[in-house]
Structures are given as structure tokens and as C-alpha cells.
Amino acid sequence: MVIMIKETDGDSYEKLRSLNQNLTFNYTEQIFKENNLVFGLSQKKTLGLVGEDDLYTNLALLLSEQCNHTLKVAVFEGIEKNIFKDRKEFKGSLLKQVTEAFEFINLVNKTEATFEGLIRKDERDYPVEAIREALLNAVIHREYSFSGSTLVNIYEDRIEFVSLGGIVYGLSLDSIMLGVSQSRNEKLANIFYRLHLIEAYGTGIRKIFTNYERYNIKPTIKAEVGAFQVVLPNIHYKKIEEKLLVDNSLNKNIEKNITKIKPLYMDILNFVTDKNGATRKEIEEYINLSQTRVITLLKEMLELNLIRKEKDKIDRRSYKYYKK
């Protein structure tokens, strides 16, 4: 097995000499500075960006603007990979990719508001810390000797984080769940640790599951030869499904009611649609019926959910009727 050979022959991708020696570290230097850490030649050697031959390693390449690995995020409509709603590819230093991808994912992580008495409670579709840990896990522990991108696929019901490399040889999915840690990229993980992006080795997966403990659903992990996937479920997806069922039911009722519509209903519907809303008096004048008869018709149409009644935006003392 190629993967087994890679992980047992003593050669780590991050330690190997970079084929590209013309590297810049503008973003990485900025992050080190923000964390009050020096990023000079001595530190680069200590951290493993510069090898014993005084040449840049692949670890340096991963943290440079010239990094040839990317992170792709795709947002899909529904729960299948059919229609793209949005997509973005993040390039440059892995530190930059993680930061920008996290911000982008958070933009599509919707907030649902609920009320407990008078207290409003806002809750995101996905626990923010679970997203953070899954993203960091995908970037830090992937196999960078493969050229493919790290993938994040966002659906209505879930987010999938897919990284290349599978589980490190010698470990199992069960041992990972117990918190056993053996990083494929130890020096890269150490840098993320120094920058306070990760707290301790082997805690990321457990944190993801801990963030879902209060819900009736939990994340899933799939490990195949050459790939590792973490799937975060949308904690509000069931509510979305229920709302869609209600909306469909209402639409069916409306369709059923429309078959029973009187000709006068259609006249009123066409009138309020053309005028983008009309008062009762305007409707009376249009269909030339008494006030009592029009009030009865409008009441019936409101009960059938064919129209809606709202206060006039200009004259707040009167009401207008609109097509539902």
C-alpha cells in the first residue's frame, strides 16, 4: 500500500525540502506578530521551516503565499450535490486559508431565534466550535503529498469536511474517539498550537461530539483508504422539514379552495393584484356592490386564505387588502 509506505518509511512530507525556494511569508509573519512571537531565521529552523541544509522545507511551503494546496468550500441547494448556490477556493498560507474559510462558513451558518418566556435565544444551525474543530482537523491532519484540495461541502442538512490521507497508519477510528493522537504533520500541528489555534493534541474530535451532546443528533466520521470525512448535522434541519410540510399543506389547501372560488372572488383578486393592494371602499366601487356584501366577500376570502389584510402605509386609520 502506497499510503502505508509513506507513513512508515520515515519520510514526512513536511520535513522534505521544498522544490520551490522562492517563498514569502507575509501572512504568517503577521499572525506570529499578532501573537507576540518572533518569526526570524532561528525560529524558522526551530519550527522546521528551514532544514539542516538551510533550505526551506515543505512545511515552509505550506505556510507561504506560494502554497500549492487549496481549500474549496461549496454551498449546495437542498441535500444533494446537484445545484451550486455558492463556491469559493481559498489559497495562500494554510493559516490564511483556515481563517478565511472559517469566516465564509460562518456566513452561511444561519441563526434561529426562539423564545423562553420573554427571553430571546439565538442558536446557530451548527455549533461554531464544532465547525472550527472540524475545519482545523481537516487542514492540520491531511496528507499533503497528495495534490488534491481539502473540501468542505455545505448542504441544507449537513456540512461535510473531507481531507486526503485517511487515518494515520497504526491508529483506528475507535482509538481516535478515545483521544489517542498521532499527528501526520507534527510540526504543522505544533505551529497551530503555538498560535493558540488548537489547545491540545487529540481533543478536536471529542470537542466536536461534545458540542452536540445536548441535541438528539450527532456528527458522523467516515474513514476510508486515502480519505477522512467529518459530517456535522444541521441541528435545525428537522424544523425546516416540518415547516416545508406545513407550507406544502397550506399550498394544497389554497389550490383546493381556488377550485371553489366564486367569479366575484376572482374579480377582487385580479383588482387587488393590479393595484398592488386596495381598500374596501375601492373594491366596493370597482365591483359595484353594497358595503355589507363586500364586507361578507372579503371575510370569506380571508378565511379561505386568498387575501391578507394590512394597515395602509400612508393612512394608518384604514386597511388595504392584498393577494395572499
Secondary structure, 3 states (H helix, E strand, C coil): CHHHHHHHCCCCHHHCECCCCCCCCHHHHHHHHHCCCCCCHHHHHHHCCECCCCCEEHHHHHCCCCCCCCEEEEEEECCCCCEEEEEEEECCCHHHHHHHHHHHHHHCCCEEEEEECCEEEEEECCCHHHHHHHHHHHHHCCCCCCCCCEEEEECCCEEEEEEECCCCCCCCHHHHHCCCCCCCCHHHHHHHHHCCCCCCCCCHHHHHHHCCCCCCCCCEEEEECCEEEEEEECCCHHHHHHHHHHHHHHHHHHHHHHCCCCHHHHHHHHHHHHCCCECHHHHHHHHCCCHHHHHHHHHHHHHCCCEEEEECCCCCCCEEEEEC
